[in-house]
């Protein structure tokens, strides 16, 4: 696409005959950048409104679940204490306590997701972001018969970030991986698997903290790779996607000084990488 604007002016003599043409050439790179930024902001607005609505709903549901699940957990612990000498009752009570604790963890994650303090930035653990998101998605993967392995390198530096927003990006990536696998495999398959990795990498002489999500799904064509982060672009059916997820995710990573990029070939799955530059700011 041209970044130059050219306007032609005819030069006439005293008889009105055109004797030459003058050209006014204007560099419109900055204008195009401003227009692109405006389109991106406009594209994010409806998605942000949906997120706020979901946040309010999630908060209400979480609060409604919180009290009864604590009561169930307390009764389970009472039964467990009184079940000495009754192994079957003990096992049942242990299951009640364990599953109640798992649900309580989901509730905590929902409440964290629902908080409307979007500007809050602070130190956060990469492992916690991954674990909290997987807790929310665990039942979905089980239902879809998708296996997941997560490898987090020990001793990773903390991220100074808006953990809510980074969790939003990560959840979007694993949801896309799930959709790609379900598109390729209708039911169970040994290759229906998602790999999650977090660790330090070196790139162009810089240290980066990288979170990657890799799937063995349908993959992305070269043509679509060039547009994958464009607002409203999606390879999914319209009823399944708004085309804003990756665009907003890319914007969030950019706001955090990082970058979201993808490696993929059609038929060979995809690997999305969240790269955070390691600096004093991200040494929390």
C-alpha positions as a Python dict, from the first residue, in 0.01 Angstrom:
ca = {
    (1, 'X'): (0, 0, 0),
    (2, 'X'): (137, 339, -103),
    (3, 'X'): (223, 587, 171),
    (4, 'X'): (258, 882, -69),
    (5, 'X'): (-19, 1111, -188),
    (6, 'X'): (32, 1281, -522),
    (7, 'X'): (-173, 1575, -658),
    (8, 'X'): (-111, 1704, -1014),
    (9, 'X'): (-150, 2071, -1117),
    (10, 'X'): (-143, 2174, -1488),
    (11, 'X'): (64, 2482, -1574),
    (12, 'X'): (-78, 2688, -1862),
    (13, 'X'): (71, 2970, -2075),
    (14, 'X'): (-98, 3300, -2157),
    (15, 'X'): (-309, 3128, -2427),
    (16, 'X'): (-434, 2863, -2187),
    (17, 'X'): (-230, 2581, -2331),
    (18, 'X'): (-92, 2328, -2080),
    (19, 'X'): (286, 2352, -2104),
    (20, 'X'): (384, 2146, -1800),
    (21, 'X'): (250, 1962, -1497),
    (22, 'X'): (354, 2022, -1138),
    (23, 'X'): (319, 1747, -879),
    (24, 'X'): (263, 1791, -507),
    (25, 'X'): (374, 1478, -325),
    (26, 'X'): (274, 1438, 39),
    (27, 'X'): (401, 1172, 279),
    (28, 'X'): (92, 1032, 455),
    (29, 'X'): (260, 767, 672),
    (30, 'X'): (168, 948, 995),
    (31, 'X'): (-188, 997, 878),
    (32, 'X'): (-222, 626, 806),
    (33, 'X'): (-79, 540, 1150),
    (34, 'X'): (-335, 765, 1319),
    (35, 'X'): (-618, 613, 1116),
    (36, 'X'): (-501, 262, 1204),
    (37, 'X'): (-484, 348, 1575),
    (38, 'X'): (-835, 494, 1559),
    (39, 'X'): (-970, 178, 1392),
    (40, 'X'): (-803, -41, 1654),
    (41, 'X'): (-950, 162, 1940),
    (42, 'X'): (-1297, 149, 1784),
    (43, 'X'): (-1258, -227, 1732),
    (44, 'X'): (-1173, -286, 2098),
    (45, 'X'): (-1472, -95, 2238),
    (46, 'X'): (-1751, -351, 2177),
    (47, 'X'): (-1525, -633, 2297),
    (48, 'X'): (-1440, -439, 2614),
    (49, 'X'): (-1811, -381, 2679),
    (50, 'X'): (-1873, -754, 2647),
    (51, 'X'): (-1588, -825, 2888),
    (52, 'X'): (-1735, -585, 3142),
    (53, 'X'): (-2076, -756, 3116),
    (54, 'X'): (-1917, -1098, 3155),
    (55, 'X'): (-1719, -968, 3452),
    (56, 'X'): (-2034, -849, 3629),
    (57, 'X'): (-2206, -1182, 3561),
    (58, 'X'): (-1902, -1382, 3675),
    (59, 'X'): (-1880, -1181, 3995),
    (60, 'X'): (-2245, -1242, 4077),
    (61, 'X'): (-2222, -1615, 4007),
    (62, 'X'): (-1901, -1648, 4210),
    (63, 'X'): (-2053, -1479, 4514),
    (64, 'X'): (-2362, -1697, 4492),
    (65, 'X'): (-2147, -2013, 4482),
    (66, 'X'): (-1898, -1906, 4747),
    (67, 'X'): (-2115, -1940, 5060),
    (68, 'X'): (-2278, -2279, 4987),
    (69, 'X'): (-1948, -2434, 4876),
    (70, 'X'): (-1783, -2328, 5202),
    (71, 'X'): (-2070, -2487, 5394),
    (72, 'X'): (-2034, -2809, 5195),
    (73, 'X'): (-1659, -2812, 5262),
    (74, 'X'): (-1710, -2758, 5635),
    (75, 'X'): (-1962, -3045, 5655),
    (76, 'X'): (-1723, -3266, 5458),
    (77, 'X'): (-1446, -3196, 5709),
    (78, 'X'): (-1683, -3273, 5999),
    (79, 'X'): (-1781, -3604, 5840),
    (80, 'X'): (-1414, -3684, 5777),
    (81, 'X'): (-1329, -3625, 6145),
    (82, 'X'): (-1615, -3850, 6260),
    (83, 'X'): (-1547, -4125, 6004),
    (84, 'X'): (-1255, -4288, 6186),
    (85, 'X'): (-1274, -4663, 6136),
    (86, 'X'): (-1509, -4633, 5838),
    (87, 'X'): (-1288, -4628, 5526),
    (88, 'X'): (-1573, -4597, 5274),
    (89, 'X'): (-1718, -4296, 5453),
    (90, 'X'): (-1368, -4146, 5488),
    (91, 'X'): (-1305, -4178, 5113),
    (92, 'X'): (-1640, -4018, 5033),
    (93, 'X'): (-1572, -3732, 5277),
    (94, 'X'): (-1224, -3680, 5131),
    (95, 'X'): (-1378, -3653, 4784),
    (96, 'X'): (-1628, -3396, 4912),
    (97, 'X'): (-1353, -3183, 5067),
    (98, 'X'): (-1121, -3216, 4765),
    (99, 'X'): (-1386, -3129, 4506),
    (100, 'X'): (-1521, -2847, 4721),
    (101, 'X'): (-1172, -2702, 4743),
    (102, 'X'): (-1137, -2729, 4365),
    (103, 'X'): (-1465, -2541, 4315),
    (104, 'X'): (-1353, -2279, 4567),
    (105, 'X'): (-1040, -2233, 4354),
    (106, 'X'): (-1255, -2179, 4046),
    (107, 'X'): (-1461, -1924, 4236),
    (108, 'X'): (-1145, -1735, 4335),
    (109, 'X'): (-1035, -1731, 3971),
    (110, 'X'): (-1377, -1605, 3860),
    (111, 'X'): (-1363, -1325, 4117),
    (112, 'X'): (-1015, -1228, 4000),
    (113, 'X'): (-1135, -1224, 3639),
    (114, 'X'): (-1443, -1018, 3731),
    (115, 'X'): (-1259, -736, 3911),
    (116, 'X'): (-1303, -409, 3728),
    (117, 'X'): (-970, -257, 3839),
    (118, 'X'): (-830, -276, 3486),
    (119, 'X'): (-553, -27, 3558),
    (120, 'X'): (-404, -228, 3847),
    (121, 'X'): (-45, -324, 3776),
    (122, 'X'): (181, -517, 4010),
    (123, 'X'): (413, -816, 4045),
    (124, 'X'): (257, -1145, 3942),
    (125, 'X'): (367, -1506, 3912),
    (126, 'X'): (365, -1663, 3566),
    (127, 'X'): (293, -2001, 3722),
    (128, 'X'): (-11, -1860, 3907),
    (129, 'X'): (-150, -1702, 3590),
    (130, 'X'): (-119, -2036, 3409),
    (131, 'X'): (-258, -2243, 3697),
    (132, 'X'): (-555, -2012, 3758),
    (133, 'X'): (-649, -2020, 3391),
    (134, 'X'): (-614, -2396, 3366),
    (135, 'X'): (-835, -2433, 3672),
    (136, 'X'): (-1108, -2244, 3487),
    (137, 'X'): (-1061, -2444, 3166),
    (138, 'X'): (-1000, -2788, 3317),
    (139, 'X'): (-1355, -2923, 3285),
    (140, 'X'): (-1378, -2794, 2926),
    (141, 'X'): (-1065, -2984, 2823),
    (142, 'X'): (-1190, -3296, 2998),
    (143, 'X'): (-1522, -3275, 2815),
    (144, 'X'): (-1348, -3224, 2480),
    (145, 'X'): (-1104, -3510, 2553),
    (146, 'X'): (-803, -3281, 2520),
    (147, 'X'): (-488, -3354, 2718),
    (148, 'X'): (-269, -3069, 2838),
    (149, 'X'): (91, -3060, 2960),
    (150, 'X'): (233, -2753, 3128),
    (151, 'X'): (608, -2699, 3175),
    (152, 'X'): (712, -2395, 3378),
    (153, 'X'): (1085, -2344, 3429),
    (154, 'X'): (1181, -2303, 3797),
    (155, 'X'): (1294, -1967, 3927),
    (156, 'X'): (1125, -1753, 3664),
    (157, 'X'): (1123, -1381, 3742),
    (158, 'X'): (789, -1229, 3832),
    (159, 'X'): (604, -1015, 3580),
    (160, 'X'): (511, -658, 3660),
    (161, 'X'): (181, -656, 3477),
    (162, 'X'): (-195, -637, 3490),
    (163, 'X'): (-240, -1005, 3573),
    (164, 'X'): (-607, -994, 3474),
    (165, 'X'): (-523, -880, 3123),
    (166, 'X'): (-237, -1129, 3082),
    (167, 'X'): (-468, -1407, 3200),
    (168, 'X'): (-720, -1287, 2940),
    (169, 'X'): (-456, -1321, 2665),
    (170, 'X'): (-349, -1667, 2785),
    (171, 'X'): (-710, -1788, 2812),
    (172, 'X'): (-778, -1668, 2459),
    (173, 'X'): (-479, -1861, 2324),
    (174, 'X'): (-570, -2191, 2490),
    (175, 'X'): (-935, -2148, 2387),
    (176, 'X'): (-822, -2103, 2026),
    (177, 'X'): (-601, -2412, 2057),
    (178, 'X'): (-898, -2610, 2184),
    (179, 'X'): (-1115, -2494, 1893),
    (180, 'X'): (-844, -2587, 1642),
    (181, 'X'): (-807, -2936, 1790),
    (182, 'X'): (-1184, -2991, 1797),
    (183, 'X'): (-1200, -2887, 1432),
    (184, 'X'): (-937, -3143, 1338),
    (185, 'X'): (-1046, -3427, 1568),
    (186, 'X'): (-1417, -3480, 1635),
    (187, 'X'): (-1357, -3717, 1928),
    (188, 'X'): (-1067, -3868, 2118),
    (189, 'X'): (-728, -3882, 1950),
    (190, 'X'): (-376, -3931, 2087),
    (191, 'X'): (-270, -3612, 1908),
    (192, 'X'): (-545, -3403, 2065),
    (193, 'X'): (-298, -3232, 2292),
    (194, 'X'): (-195, -2882, 2401),
    (195, 'X'): (159, -2802, 2520),
    (196, 'X'): (213, -2502, 2746),
    (197, 'X'): (565, -2384, 2822),
    (198, 'X'): (703, -2091, 3019),
    (199, 'X'): (1074, -2008, 3042),
    (200, 'X'): (1353, -1768, 2956),
    (201, 'X'): (1481, -1745, 2597),
    (202, 'X'): (1746, -1540, 2416),
    (203, 'X'): (1648, -1352, 2101),
    (204, 'X'): (1855, -1093, 1914),
    (205, 'X'): (2079, -1050, 2218),
    (206, 'X'): (1790, -989, 2459),
    (207, 'X'): (1653, -1203, 2742),
    (208, 'X'): (1282, -1271, 2710),
    (209, 'X'): (1031, -1445, 2932),
    (210, 'X'): (821, -1655, 2694),
    (211, 'X'): (488, -1827, 2747),
    (212, 'X'): (396, -2050, 2452),
    (213, 'X'): (79, -2240, 2367),
    (214, 'X'): (121, -2513, 2105),
    (215, 'X'): (-149, -2733, 1952),
    (216, 'X'): (-168, -3004, 1687),
    (217, 'X'): (-480, -2864, 1526),
    (218, 'X'): (-564, -2756, 1173),
    (219, 'X'): (-296, -2486, 1153),
    (220, 'X'): (-309, -2147, 984),
    (221, 'X'): (-245, -2076, 617),
    (222, 'X'): (25, -1831, 512),
    (223, 'X'): (-240, -1596, 375),
    (224, 'X'): (-428, -1590, 707),
    (225, 'X'): (-107, -1555, 911),
    (226, 'X'): (-64, -1208, 764),
    (227, 'X'): (-407, -1103, 895),
    (228, 'X'): (-443, -1307, 1213),
    (229, 'X'): (-408, -1005, 1446),
    (230, 'X'): (-630, -772, 1242),
    (231, 'X'): (-948, -653, 1416),
    (232, 'X'): (-1259, -849, 1317),
    (233, 'X'): (-1060, -1106, 1120),
    (234, 'X'): (-1132, -1468, 1210),
    (235, 'X'): (-1107, -1806, 1042),
    (236, 'X'): (-1391, -1938, 1259),
    (237, 'X'): (-1760, -1930, 1167),
    (238, 'X'): (-1925, -1599, 1256),
    (239, 'X'): (-2138, -1754, 1531),
    (240, 'X'): (-1823, -1879, 1708),
    (241, 'X'): (-1606, -1567, 1710),
    (242, 'X'): (-1608, -1186, 1695),
    (243, 'X'): (-1262, -1163, 1538),
    (244, 'X'): (-1144, -944, 1824),
    (245, 'X'): (-974, -1192, 2056),
    (246, 'X'): (-628, -1196, 1898),
    (247, 'X'): (-643, -828, 1809),
    (248, 'X'): (-715, -727, 2168),
    (249, 'X'): (-459, -979, 2296),
    (250, 'X'): (-195, -831, 2066),
    (251, 'X'): (-280, -484, 2199),
    (252, 'X'): (-252, -599, 2562),
    (253, 'X'): (91, -749, 2499),
    (254, 'X'): (203, -430, 2327),
    (255, 'X'): (87, -224, 2627),
    (256, 'X'): (303, -447, 2849),
    (257, 'X'): (609, -388, 2630),
    (258, 'X'): (588, -739, 2491),
    (259, 'X'): (481, -905, 2170),
    (260, 'X'): (241, -1180, 2068),
    (261, 'X'): (342, -1376, 1759),
    (262, 'X'): (262, -1707, 1594),
    (263, 'X'): (436, -1992, 1412),
    (264, 'X'): (212, -2218, 1204),
    (265, 'X'): (160, -2413, 885),
    (266, 'X'): (-167, -2540, 750),
    (267, 'X'): (-218, -2897, 872),
    (268, 'X'): (68, -2877, 1126),
    (269, 'X'): (-90, -2696, 1420),
    (270, 'X'): (17, -2362, 1564),
    (271, 'X'): (236, -2222, 1839),
    (272, 'X'): (152, -1880, 1983),
    (273, 'X'): (426, -1706, 2182),
    (274, 'X'): (387, -1436, 2445),
    (275, 'X'): (727, -1264, 2476),
    (276, 'X'): (799, -1029, 2767),
    (277, 'X'): (1130, -838, 2764),
    (278, 'X'): (1322, -899, 3085),
    (279, 'X'): (1426, -571, 3246),
    (280, 'X'): (1427, -398, 3585),
    (281, 'X'): (1057, -334, 3534),
    (282, 'X'): (990, -706, 3511),
    (283, 'X'): (1211, -815, 3796),
    (284, 'X'): (931, -814, 4049),
}
